[in-house]
Every structure is written in C-alpha cells, then in structure tokens.
Amino acid sequence: MADLKLPEINECRFAGRVVRDAELKYLPNNTAVLKFSIAVDRRYKKGTEYIKEAVFPSIVVWGKHAEYIAPSINRGVAVLVDRARMEQRKWKDKQGVDQHATEYHAEKVHVLEW
C-alpha cells in the first residue's frame, strides 16, 4: 500500500440557485474577487418517503470572469459552477477561537437563465 500513488484531483461541479446577491470586491492589486453562495439540493429516499436537503457551498470567482458574471449573479438565479477547487481557510477570531471555512474557487460559472 505504501507505493500507491494517488492522483491529485481537487475538482468539483455544482448546479444550484444563488442564495443572495454576489459581492464583488477588488484587492489592493486591482484583482476582482466575486463571492456568493448557492443552494444545492439533494434528494434521497428514506423508507417510503422522499427527503430533500440542501447544502450551501461558498463560491469564489477571480479576475476578469468575476467582473464579467457579477451583474448576473443575483438571488434566485440558477447557475452551474464548473471546475471549482475546494480550499479551506483557517483563522483566529477576535476572541482567539480557531475558525475555518470551506470555499470553492471556480474557474467558470455559467448562468442558466437569461
């Protein structure tokens, strides 16, 4: 087992609806950063009943693509988040408590409505 070489794959794809309007900001070096969350539904059967749950991944888009899609990323809009890599941020809050967040940095976001 020690010789097993795992492929380095960190790629996700989501389809869902934007939870709230996206927030476009610029870093000091003038790089655009767009942040928003989407609701991704999961449906499964439990006994004879179908259950619907949602998860809410945080999406980050960088650069020119962020600027291009920002006006379209509004609450309720259906999107396809493509080629996103999962990243975790860690920090200490004002009380010194360790915090963490999982974000998905997307190369492409396709608006599924016009």
KOLGU-4560 file (N, C-alpha, C; in nm, 3 decimals, padded with zeros to 5 digits):
<recs>
<n_xx: 00.080 n_yy: -00.120 n_zz: 00.000 ca_xx: 00.000 ca_yy: 00.000 ca_zz: 00.000 c_xx: 00.085 c_yy: 00.126 c_zz: 00.000 mol: A seq: 1 type: MET>
<n_xx: 00.204 n_yy: 00.121 n_zz: 00.055 ca_xx: 00.287 ca_yy: 00.241 ca_zz: 00.065 c_xx: 00.327 c_yy: 00.294 c_zz: -00.072 mol: A seq: 2 type: ALA>
<n_xx: 00.327 n_yy: 00.209 n_zz: -00.175 ca_xx: 00.366 ca_yy: 00.251 ca_zz: -00.308 c_xx: 00.250 c_yy: 00.308 c_zz: -00.389 mol: A seq: 3 type: ASP>
<n_xx: 00.132 n_yy: 00.312 n_zz: -00.331 ca_xx: 00.016 ca_yy: 00.363 ca_zz: -00.402 c_xx: 00.028 c_yy: 00.513 c_zz: -00.423 mol: A seq: 4 type: LEU>
<n_xx: 00.022 n_yy: 00.555 n_zz: -00.551 ca_xx: 00.030 ca_yy: 00.697 ca_zz: -00.582 c_xx: -00.109 c_yy: 00.745 c_zz: -00.618 mol: A seq: 5 type: LYS>
<n_xx: -00.165 n_yy: 00.831 n_zz: -00.534 ca_xx: -00.298 ca_yy: 00.885 ca_zz: -00.558 c_xx: -00.290 c_yy: 01.002 c_zz: -00.656 mol: A seq: 6 type: LEU>
<n_xx: -00.386 n_yy: 01.012 n_zz: -00.746 ca_xx: -00.389 ca_yy: 01.128 ca_zz: -00.834 c_xx: -00.427 c_yy: 01.252 c_zz: -00.754 mol: A seq: 7 type: PRO>
<n_xx: -00.372 n_yy: 01.365 n_zz: -00.790 ca_xx: -00.401 ca_yy: 01.490 ca_zz: -00.721 c_xx: -00.521 c_yy: 01.558 c_zz: -00.787 mol: A seq: 8 type: GLU>
<n_xx: -00.639 n_yy: 01.515 n_zz: -00.749 ca_xx: -00.762 ca_yy: 01.567 ca_zz: -00.807 c_xx: -00.836 c_yy: 01.646 c_zz: -00.701 mol: A seq: 9 type: ILE>
<n_xx: -00.864 n_yy: 01.771 n_zz: -00.732 ca_xx: -00.942 ca_yy: 01.858 ca_zz: -00.644 c_xx: -01.032 c_yy: 01.940 c_zz: -00.736 mol: A seq: 10 type: ASN>
<n_xx: -01.140 n_yy: 01.880 n_zz: -00.781 ca_xx: -01.228 ca_yy: 01.946 ca_zz: -00.876 c_xx: -01.373 c_yy: 01.912 c_zz: -00.845 mol: A seq: 11 type: GLU>
<n_xx: -01.457 n_yy: 02.015 n_zz: -00.842 ca_xx: -01.598 ca_yy: 01.997 ca_zz: -00.810 c_xx: -01.684 c_yy: 02.068 c_zz: -00.914 mol: A seq: 12 type: CYS>
<n_xx: -01.809 n_yy: 02.026 n_zz: -00.920 ca_xx: -01.907 ca_yy: 02.089 ca_zz: -01.008 c_xx: -02.040 c_yy: 02.091 c_zz: -00.933 mol: A seq: 13 type: ARG>
<n_xx: -02.107 n_yy: 02.206 n_zz: -00.935 ca_xx: -02.235 ca_yy: 02.222 ca_zz: -00.866 c_xx: -02.335 c_yy: 02.291 c_zz: -00.957 mol: A seq: 14 type: PHE>
<n_xx: -02.461 n_yy: 02.258 n_zz: -00.940 ca_xx: -02.570 ca_yy: 02.334 ca_zz: -01.002 c_xx: -02.665 c_yy: 02.371 c_zz: -00.890 mol: A seq: 15 type: ALA>
<n_xx: -02.707 n_yy: 02.495 n_zz: -00.889 ca_xx: -02.799 ca_yy: 02.540 ca_zz: -00.785 c_xx: -02.844 c_yy: 02.682 c_zz: -00.809 mol: A seq: 16 type: GLY>
<n_xx: -02.912 n_yy: 02.736 n_zz: -00.710 ca_xx: -02.961 ca_yy: 02.874 ca_zz: -00.718 c_xx: -02.885 c_yy: 02.962 c_zz: -00.619 mol: A seq: 17 type: ARG>
<n_xx: -02.857 n_yy: 03.083 n_zz: -00.663 ca_xx: -02.784 ca_yy: 03.180 ca_zz: -00.581 c_xx: -02.870 c_yy: 03.218 c_zz: -00.461 mol: A seq: 18 type: VAL>
<n_xx: -02.811 n_yy: 03.213 n_zz: -00.341 ca_xx: -02.882 ca_yy: 03.238 ca_zz: -00.217 c_xx: -02.901 c_yy: 03.388 c_zz: -00.192 mol: A seq: 19 type: VAL>
<n_xx: -02.800 n_yy: 03.467 n_zz: -00.221 ca_xx: -02.809 ca_yy: 03.614 ca_zz: -00.208 c_xx: -02.721 c_yy: 03.677 c_zz: -00.315 mol: A seq: 20 type: ARG>
<n_xx: -02.744 n_yy: 03.805 n_zz: -00.342 ca_xx: -02.668 ca_yy: 03.874 ca_zz: -00.446 c_xx: -02.518 c_yy: 03.860 c_zz: -00.419 mol: A seq: 21 type: ASP>
<n_xx: -02.443 n_yy: 03.844 n_zz: -00.527 ca_xx: -02.298 ca_yy: 03.828 ca_zz: -00.515 c_xx: -02.233 c_yy: 03.958 c_zz: -00.471 mol: A seq: 22 type: ALA>
<n_xx: -02.116 n_yy: 03.944 n_zz: -00.409 ca_xx: -02.040 ca_yy: 04.058 ca_zz: -00.360 c_xx: -01.909 c_yy: 04.067 c_zz: -00.438 mol: A seq: 23 type: GLU>
<n_xx: -01.893 n_yy: 04.174 n_zz: -00.515 ca_xx: -01.772 ca_yy: 04.195 ca_zz: -00.594 c_xx: -01.682 c_yy: 04.294 c_zz: -00.522 mol: A seq: 24 type: LEU>
<n_xx: -01.557 n_yy: 04.252 n_zz: -00.497 ca_xx: -01.459 ca_yy: 04.339 ca_zz: -00.432 c_xx: -01.331 c_yy: 04.336 c_zz: -00.515 mol: A seq: 25 type: LYS>
<n_xx: -01.243 n_yy: 04.432 n_zz: -00.484 ca_xx: -01.114 ca_yy: 04.438 ca_zz: -00.551 c_xx: -01.003 c_yy: 04.436 c_zz: -00.447 mol: A seq: 26 type: TYR>
<n_xx: -00.900 n_yy: 04.356 n_zz: -00.474 ca_xx: -00.783 ca_yy: 04.352 ca_zz: -00.387 c_xx: -00.698 c_yy: 04.477 c_zz: -00.414 mol: A seq: 27 type: LEU>
<n_xx: -00.602 n_yy: 04.508 n_zz: -00.326 ca_xx: -00.517 ca_yy: 04.626 ca_zz: -00.349 c_xx: -00.445 c_yy: 04.624 c_zz: -00.484 mol: A seq: 28 type: PRO>
<n_xx: -00.419 n_yy: 04.505 n_zz: -00.539 ca_xx: -00.353 ca_yy: 04.497 ca_zz: -00.670 c_xx: -00.453 c_yy: 04.504 c_zz: -00.786 mol: A seq: 29 type: ASN>
<n_xx: -00.580 n_yy: 04.539 n_zz: -00.754 ca_xx: -00.689 ca_yy: 04.558 ca_zz: -00.851 c_xx: -00.743 c_yy: 04.428 c_zz: -00.909 mol: A seq: 30 type: ASN>
<n_xx: -00.718 n_yy: 04.315 n_zz: -00.845 ca_xx: -00.775 ca_yy: 04.187 ca_zz: -00.887 c_xx: -00.918 c_yy: 04.176 c_zz: -00.834 mol: A seq: 31 type: THR>
<n_xx: -01.011 n_yy: 04.142 n_zz: -00.923 ca_xx: -01.152 ca_yy: 04.128 ca_zz: -00.885 c_xx: -01.174 c_yy: 03.995 c_zz: -00.814 mol: A seq: 32 type: ALA>
<n_xx: -01.257 n_yy: 03.997 n_zz: -00.708 ca_xx: -01.296 ca_yy: 03.877 ca_zz: -00.635 c_xx: -01.447 c_yy: 03.882 c_zz: -00.616 mol: A seq: 33 type: VAL>
<n_xx: -01.515 n_yy: 03.779 n_zz: -00.665 ca_xx: -01.661 ca_yy: 03.770 ca_zz: -00.653 c_xx: -01.694 c_yy: 03.656 c_zz: -00.559 mol: A seq: 34 type: LEU>
<n_xx: -01.777 n_yy: 03.683 n_zz: -00.457 ca_xx: -01.816 ca_yy: 03.580 ca_zz: -00.361 c_xx: -01.967 c_yy: 03.570 c_zz: -00.353 mol: A seq: 35 type: LYS>
<n_xx: -02.016 n_yy: 03.445 n_zz: -00.348 ca_xx: -02.158 ca_yy: 03.420 ca_zz: -00.332 c_xx: -02.178 c_yy: 03.277 c_zz: -00.286 mol: A seq: 36 type: PHE>
<n_xx: -02.298 n_yy: 03.245 n_zz: -00.243 ca_xx: -02.334 ca_yy: 03.109 ca_zz: -00.203 c_xx: -02.450 c_yy: 03.062 c_zz: -00.289 mol: A seq: 37 type: SER>
<n_xx: -02.457 n_yy: 02.930 n_zz: -00.307 ca_xx: -02.569 ca_yy: 02.872 ca_zz: -00.380 c_xx: -02.633 c_yy: 02.762 c_zz: -00.296 mol: A seq: 38 type: ILE>
<n_xx: -02.758 n_yy: 02.734 n_zz: -00.325 ca_xx: -02.830 ca_yy: 02.623 ca_zz: -00.262 c_xx: -02.826 c_yy: 02.506 c_zz: -00.359 mol: A seq: 39 type: ALA>
<n_xx: -02.769 n_yy: 02.396 n_zz: -00.314 ca_xx: -02.760 ca_yy: 02.274 ca_zz: -00.395 c_xx: -02.847 c_yy: 02.169 c_zz: -00.328 mol: A seq: 40 type: VAL>
<n_xx: -02.949 n_yy: 02.124 n_zz: -00.398 ca_xx: -03.042 ca_yy: 02.027 ca_zz: -00.341 c_xx: -02.993 c_yy: 01.883 c_zz: -00.357 mol: A seq: 41 type: ASP>
<n_xx: -03.030 n_yy: 01.802 n_zz: -00.259 ca_xx: -03.003 ca_yy: 01.658 ca_zz: -00.263 c_xx: -03.132 c_yy: 01.590 c_zz: -00.223 mol: A seq: 42 type: ARG>
<n_xx: -03.175 n_yy: 01.495 n_zz: -00.303 ca_xx: -03.300 ca_yy: 01.424 ca_zz: -00.276 c_xx: -03.267 c_yy: 01.276 c_zz: -00.260 mol: A seq: 43 type: ARG>
<n_xx: -03.322 n_yy: 01.217 n_zz: -00.154 ca_xx: -03.299 ca_yy: 01.074 ca_zz: -00.131 c_xx: -03.422 c_yy: 01.013 c_zz: -00.067 mol: A seq: 44 type: TYR>
<n_xx: -03.427 n_yy: 00.881 n_zz: -00.073 ca_xx: -03.542 ca_yy: 00.809 ca_zz: -00.020 c_xx: -03.507 c_yy: 00.751 c_zz: 00.117 mol: A seq: 45 type: LYS>
<n_xx: -03.595 n_yy: 00.776 n_zz: 00.214 ca_xx: -03.579 ca_yy: 00.721 ca_zz: 00.349 c_xx: -03.707 c_yy: 00.646 c_zz: 00.380 mol: A seq: 46 type: LYS>
<n_xx: -03.697 n_yy: 00.514 n_zz: 00.375 ca_xx: -03.818 ca_yy: 00.432 ca_zz: 00.389 c_xx: -03.905 c_yy: 00.450 c_zz: 00.266 mol: A seq: 47 type: GLY>
<n_xx: -04.027 n_yy: 00.494 n_zz: 00.288 ca_xx: -04.117 ca_yy: 00.518 ca_zz: 00.174 c_xx: -04.127 c_yy: 00.666 c_zz: 00.140 mol: A seq: 48 type: THR>
<n_xx: -04.053 n_yy: 00.747 n_zz: 00.213 ca_xx: -04.064 ca_yy: 00.892 ca_zz: 00.198 c_xx: -03.941 c_yy: 00.949 c_zz: 00.127 mol: A seq: 49 type: GLU>
<n_xx: -03.962 n_yy: 01.049 n_zz: 00.041 ca_xx: -03.851 ca_yy: 01.120 ca_zz: -00.022 c_xx: -03.816 c_yy: 01.242 c_zz: 00.061 mol: A seq: 50 type: TYR>
<n_xx: -03.688 n_yy: 01.258 n_zz: 00.088 ca_xx: -03.637 ca_yy: 01.369 ca_zz: 00.169 c_xx: -03.557 c_yy: 01.460 c_zz: 00.077 mol: A seq: 51 type: ILE>
<n_xx: -03.575 n_yy: 01.591 n_zz: 00.094 ca_xx: -03.499 ca_yy: 01.689 ca_zz: 00.017 c_xx: -03.418 c_yy: 01.774 c_zz: 00.115 mol: A seq: 52 type: LYS>
<n_xx: -03.289 n_yy: 01.777 n_zz: 00.095 ca_xx: -03.199 ca_yy: 01.857 ca_zz: 00.177 c_xx: -03.121 c_yy: 01.951 c_zz: 00.087 mol: A seq: 53 type: GLU>
<n_xx: -03.071 n_yy: 02.056 n_zz: 00.145 ca_xx: -02.987 ca_yy: 02.149 ca_zz: 00.070 c_xx: -02.857 c_yy: 02.173 c_zz: 00.145 mol: A seq: 54 type: ALA>
<n_xx: -02.751 n_yy: 02.192 n_zz: 00.069 ca_xx: -02.624 ca_yy: 02.238 ca_zz: 00.123 c_xx: -02.595 c_yy: 02.373 c_zz: 00.057 mol: A seq: 55 type: VAL>
<n_xx: -02.509 n_yy: 02.453 n_zz: 00.119 ca_xx: -02.488 ca_yy: 02.590 ca_zz: 00.074 c_xx: -02.338 c_yy: 02.619 c_zz: 00.057 mol: A seq: 56 type: PHE>
<n_xx: -02.277 n_yy: 02.570 n_zz: -00.051 ca_xx: -02.134 ca_yy: 02.596 ca_zz: -00.071 c_xx: -02.108 c_yy: 02.744 c_zz: -00.102 mol: A seq: 57 type: PRO>
<n_xx: -01.995 n_yy: 02.794 n_zz: -00.048 ca_xx: -01.949 ca_yy: 02.930 ca_zz: -00.075 c_xx: -01.861 c_yy: 02.926 c_zz: -00.199 mol: A seq: 58 type: SER>
<n_xx: -01.893 n_yy: 03.011 n_zz: -00.297 ca_xx: -01.824 ca_yy: 03.012 ca_zz: -00.426 c_xx: -01.741 c_yy: 03.139 c_zz: -00.437 mol: A seq: 59 type: ILE>
<n_xx: -01.619 n_yy: 03.126 n_zz: -00.490 ca_xx: -01.530 ca_yy: 03.240 ca_zz: -00.513 c_xx: -01.486 c_yy: 03.235 c_zz: -00.659 mol: A seq: 60 type: VAL>
<n_xx: -01.495 n_yy: 03.349 n_zz: -00.727 ca_xx: -01.451 ca_yy: 03.360 ca_zz: -00.867 c_xx: -01.354 c_yy: 03.478 c_zz: -00.874 mol: A seq: 61 type: VAL>
<n_xx: -01.247 n_yy: 03.462 n_zz: -00.952 ca_xx: -01.140 ca_yy: 03.562 ca_zz: -00.958 c_xx: -01.130 c_yy: 03.627 c_zz: -01.096 mol: A seq: 62 type: TRP>
<n_xx: -01.073 n_yy: 03.747 n_zz: -01.097 ca_xx: -01.029 ca_yy: 03.813 ca_zz: -01.219 c_xx: -01.138 c_yy: 03.860 c_zz: -01.313 mol: A seq: 63 type: GLY>
<n_xx: -01.107 n_yy: 03.857 n_zz: -01.442 ca_xx: -01.198 ca_yy: 03.908 ca_zz: -01.545 c_xx: -01.330 c_yy: 03.833 c_zz: -01.548 mol: A seq: 64 type: LYS>
<n_xx: -01.326 n_yy: 03.702 n_zz: -01.524 ca_xx: -01.450 ca_yy: 03.624 ca_zz: -01.524 c_xx: -01.542 c_yy: 03.672 c_zz: -01.411 mol: A seq: 65 type: HIS>
<n_xx: -01.485 n_yy: 03.705 n_zz: -01.297 ca_xx: -01.563 ca_yy: 03.758 ca_zz: -01.184 c_xx: -01.633 c_yy: 03.888 c_zz: -01.224 mol: A seq: 66 type: ALA>
<n_xx: -01.560 n_yy: 03.977 n_zz: -01.289 ca_xx: -01.619 ca_yy: 04.104 ca_zz: -01.333 c_xx: -01.728 c_yy: 04.082 c_zz: -01.437 mol: A seq: 67 type: GLU>
<n_xx: -01.705 n_yy: 03.987 n_zz: -01.527 ca_xx: -01.800 ca_yy: 03.961 ca_zz: -01.635 c_xx: -01.933 c_yy: 03.906 c_zz: -01.584 mol: A seq: 68 type: TYR>
<n_xx: -01.928 n_yy: 03.813 n_zz: -01.489 ca_xx: -02.052 ca_yy: 03.749 ca_zz: -01.444 c_xx: -02.120 c_yy: 03.821 c_zz: -01.328 mol: A seq: 69 type: ILE>
<n_xx: -02.049 n_yy: 03.911 n_zz: -01.260 ca_xx: -02.102 ca_yy: 03.977 ca_zz: -01.140 c_xx: -02.242 c_yy: 04.036 c_zz: -01.158 mol: A seq: 70 type: ALA>
<n_xx: -02.271 n_yy: 04.107 n_zz: -01.267 ca_xx: -02.406 ca_yy: 04.165 ca_zz: -01.280 c_xx: -02.518 c_yy: 04.060 c_zz: -01.290 mol: A seq: 71 type: PRO>
<n_xx: -02.485 n_yy: 03.938 n_zz: -01.328 ca_xx: -02.586 ca_yy: 03.832 ca_zz: -01.347 c_xx: -02.608 c_yy: 03.746 c_zz: -01.224 mol: A seq: 72 type: SER>
<n_xx: -02.520 n_yy: 03.755 n_zz: -01.125 ca_xx: -02.527 ca_yy: 03.665 ca_zz: -01.009 c_xx: -02.611 c_yy: 03.732 c_zz: -00.901 mol: A seq: 73 type: ILE>
<n_xx: -02.742 n_yy: 03.715 n_zz: -00.914 ca_xx: -02.838 ca_yy: 03.772 ca_zz: -00.820 c_xx: -02.916 c_yy: 03.660 c_zz: -00.752 mol: A seq: 74 type: ASN>
<n_xx: -02.975 n_yy: 03.693 n_zz: -00.640 ca_xx: -03.053 ca_yy: 03.596 ca_zz: -00.562 c_xx: -03.157 c_yy: 03.526 c_zz: -00.651 mol: A seq: 75 type: ARG>
<n_xx: -03.158 n_yy: 03.392 n_zz: -00.643 ca_xx: -03.256 ca_yy: 03.312 ca_zz: -00.715 c_xx: -03.214 c_yy: 03.265 c_zz: -00.852 mol: A seq: 76 type: GLY>
<n_xx: -03.107 n_yy: 03.320 n_zz: -00.906 ca_xx: -03.060 ca_yy: 03.281 ca_zz: -01.040 c_xx: -02.999 c_yy: 03.142 c_zz: -01.036 mol: A seq: 77 type: VAL>
<n_xx: -03.032 n_yy: 03.060 n_zz: -01.136 ca_xx: -02.975 ca_yy: 02.925 ca_zz: -01.146 c_xx: -02.838 c_yy: 02.934 c_zz: -01.214 mol: A seq: 78 type: ALA>
<n_xx: -02.739 n_yy: 02.865 n_zz: -01.154 ca_xx: -02.603 ca_yy: 02.867 ca_zz: -01.207 c_xx: -02.543 c_yy: 02.726 c_zz: -01.208 mol: A seq: 79 type: VAL>
<n_xx: -02.447 n_yy: 02.708 n_zz: -01.296 ca_xx: -02.363 ca_yy: 02.588 ca_zz: -01.297 c_xx: -02.223 c_yy: 02.634 c_zz: -01.263 mol: A seq: 80 type: LEU>
<n_xx: -02.169 n_yy: 02.586 n_zz: -01.151 ca_xx: -02.034 ca_yy: 02.618 ca_zz: -01.108 c_xx: -01.945 c_yy: 02.507 c_zz: -01.161 mol: A seq: 81 type: VAL>
<n_xx: -01.850 n_yy: 02.543 n_zz: -01.245 ca_xx: -01.771 ca_yy: 02.444 ca_zz: -01.317 c_xx: -01.624 c_yy: 02.455 c_zz: -01.278 mol: A seq: 82 type: ASP>
<n_xx: -01.558 n_yy: 02.340 n_zz: -01.270 ca_xx: -01.415 ca_yy: 02.331 ca_zz: -01.241 c_xx: -01.376 c_yy: 02.413 c_zz: -01.117 mol: A seq: 83 type: ARG>
<n_xx: -01.441 n_yy: 02.383 n_zz: -01.007 ca_xx: -01.411 ca_yy: 02.451 ca_zz: -00.880 c_xx: -01.319 c_yy: 02.365 c_zz: -00.796 mol: A seq: 84 type: ALA>
<n_xx: -01.222 n_yy: 02.427 n_zz: -00.735 ca_xx: -01.133 ca_yy: 02.355 ca_zz: -00.644 c_xx: -01.169 c_yy: 02.392 c_zz: -00.501 mol: A seq: 85 type: ARG>
<n_xx: -01.168 n_yy: 02.294 n_zz: -00.414 ca_xx: -01.203 ca_yy: 02.315 ca_zz: -00.275 c_xx: -01.082 c_yy: 02.368 c_zz: -00.199 mol: A seq: 86 type: MET>
<n_xx: -01.103 n_yy: 02.474 n_zz: -00.120 ca_xx: -00.998 ca_yy: 02.529 ca_zz: -00.036 c_xx: -01.053 c_yy: 02.554 c_zz: 00.103 mol: A seq: 87 type: GLU>
<n_xx: -00.968 n_yy: 02.540 n_zz: 00.203 ca_xx: -01.007 ca_yy: 02.569 ca_zz: 00.341 c_xx: -00.924 c_yy: 02.684 c_zz: 00.394 mol: A seq: 88 type: GLN>
<n_xx: -00.993 n_yy: 02.780 n_zz: 00.454 ca_xx: -00.926 ca_yy: 02.892 ca_zz: 00.521 c_xx: -00.935 c_yy: 02.871 c_zz: 00.671 mol: A seq: 89 type: ARG>
<n_xx: -00.829 n_yy: 02.908 n_zz: 00.741 ca_xx: -00.827 ca_yy: 02.898 ca_zz: 00.887 c_xx: -00.779 c_yy: 03.031 c_zz: 00.942 mol: A seq: 90 type: LYS>
<n_xx: -00.840 n_yy: 03.073 n_zz: 01.055 ca_xx: -00.802 ca_yy: 03.197 ca_zz: 01.120 c_xx: -00.850 c_yy: 03.194 c_zz: 01.265 mol: A seq: 91 type: TRP>
<n_xx: -00.804 n_yy: 03.290 n_zz: 01.341 ca_xx: -00.850 ca_yy: 03.307 ca_zz: 01.479 c_xx: -00.940 c_yy: 03.430 c_zz: 01.482 mol: A seq: 92 type: LYS>
<n_xx: -01.056 n_yy: 03.417 n_zz: 01.548 ca_xx: -01.148 ca_yy: 03.530 ca_zz: 01.558 c_xx: -01.100 c_yy: 03.627 c_zz: 01.667 mol: A seq: 93 type: ASP>
<n_xx: -01.176 n_yy: 03.731 n_zz: 01.692 ca_xx: -01.137 ca_yy: 03.835 ca_zz: 01.789 c_xx: -01.119 c_yy: 03.779 c_zz: 01.930 mol: A seq: 94 type: LYS>
<n_xx: -01.189 n_yy: 03.669 n_zz: 01.961 ca_xx: -01.175 ca_yy: 03.607 ca_zz: 02.093 c_xx: -01.062 c_yy: 03.504 c_zz: 02.097 mol: A seq: 95 type: GLN>
<n_xx: -00.991 n_yy: 03.487 n_zz: 01.985 ca_xx: -00.881 ca_yy: 03.391 ca_zz: 01.979 c_xx: -00.923 c_yy: 03.249 c_zz: 01.951 mol: A seq: 96 type: GLY>
<n_xx: -01.049 n_yy: 03.229 n_zz: 01.912 ca_xx: -01.100 ca_yy: 03.095 ca_zz: 01.884 c_xx: -01.070 c_yy: 03.059 c_zz: 01.738 mol: A seq: 97 type: VAL>
<n_xx: -01.020 n_yy: 02.937 n_zz: 01.718 ca_xx: -00.991 ca_yy: 02.890 ca_zz: 01.582 c_xx: -01.120 c_yy: 02.878 c_zz: 01.502 mol: A seq: 98 type: ASP>
<n_xx: -01.118 n_yy: 02.932 n_zz: 01.380 ca_xx: -01.231 ca_yy: 02.925 ca_zz: 01.287 c_xx: -01.181 c_yy: 02.866 c_zz: 01.157 mol: A seq: 99 type: GLN>
<n_xx: -01.274 n_yy: 02.812 n_zz: 01.080 ca_xx: -01.237 ca_yy: 02.765 ca_zz: 00.947 c_xx: -01.358 c_yy: 02.776 c_zz: 00.853 mol: A seq: 100 type: HIS>
<n_xx: -01.329 n_yy: 02.784 n_zz: 00.725 ca_xx: -01.435 ca_yy: 02.791 ca_zz: 00.624 c_xx: -01.389 c_yy: 02.713 c_zz: 00.502 mol: A seq: 101 type: ALA>
<n_xx: -01.482 n_yy: 02.646 n_zz: 00.438 ca_xx: -01.455 ca_yy: 02.577 ca_zz: 00.313 c_xx: -01.514 c_yy: 02.659 c_zz: 00.200 mol: A seq: 102 type: THR>
<n_xx: -01.433 n_yy: 02.688 n_zz: 00.099 ca_xx: -01.476 ca_yy: 02.765 ca_zz: -00.017 c_xx: -01.443 c_yy: 02.687 c_zz: -00.143 mol: A seq: 103 type: GLU>
<n_xx: -01.517 n_yy: 02.716 n_zz: -00.248 ca_xx: -01.495 ca_yy: 02.652 ca_zz: -00.378 c_xx: -01.458 c_yy: 02.761 c_zz: -00.477 mol: A seq: 104 type: TYR>
<n_xx: -01.334 n_yy: 02.757 n_zz: -00.523 ca_xx: -01.282 ca_yy: 02.858 ca_zz: -00.616 c_xx: -01.306 c_yy: 02.809 c_zz: -00.759 mol: A seq: 105 type: HIS>
<n_xx: -01.399 n_yy: 02.876 n_zz: -00.827 ca_xx: -01.445 ca_yy: 02.829 ca_zz: -00.957 c_xx: -01.372 c_yy: 02.897 c_zz: -01.072 mol: A seq: 106 type: ALA>
<n_xx: -01.335 n_yy: 02.817 n_zz: -01.172 ca_xx: -01.278 ca_yy: 02.873 ca_zz: -01.294 c_xx: -01.388 c_yy: 02.931 c_zz: -01.382 mol: A seq: 107 type: GLU>
<n_xx: -01.504 n_yy: 02.867 n_zz: -01.384 ca_xx: -01.615 ca_yy: 02.911 ca_zz: -01.468 c_xx: -01.745 c_yy: 02.900 c_zz: -01.392 mol: A seq: 108 type: LYS>
<n_xx: -01.833 n_yy: 02.996 n_zz: -01.414 ca_xx: -01.969 ca_yy: 02.992 ca_zz: -01.364 c_xx: -02.060 c_yy: 03.024 c_zz: -01.481 mol: A seq: 109 type: VAL>
<n_xx: -02.154 n_yy: 02.936 n_zz: -01.511 ca_xx: -02.247 ca_yy: 02.956 ca_zz: -01.621 c_xx: -02.383 c_yy: 02.992 c_zz: -01.564 mol: A seq: 110 type: HIS>
<n_xx: -02.438 n_yy: 03.104 n_zz: -01.609 ca_xx: -02.573 ca_yy: 03.143 ca_zz: -01.569 c_xx: -02.669 c_yy: 03.061 c_zz: -01.656 mol: A seq: 111 type: VAL>
<n_xx: -02.762 n_yy: 02.992 n_zz: -01.592 ca_xx: -02.852 ca_yy: 02.902 ca_zz: -01.665 c_xx: -02.985 c_yy: 02.968 c_zz: -01.702 mol: A seq: 112 type: LEU>
<n_xx: -02.997 n_yy: 03.098 n_zz: -01.677 ca_xx: -03.117 ca_yy: 03.173 ca_zz: -01.712 c_xx: -03.075 c_yy: 03.297 c_zz: -01.788 mol: A seq: 113 type: GLU>
<n_xx: -03.170 n_yy: 03.353 n_zz: -01.863 ca_xx: -03.143 ca_yy: 03.482 ca_zz: -01.926 c_xx: -03.253 c_yy: 03.579 c_zz: -01.901 mol: A seq: 114 type: TRP>
</recs>
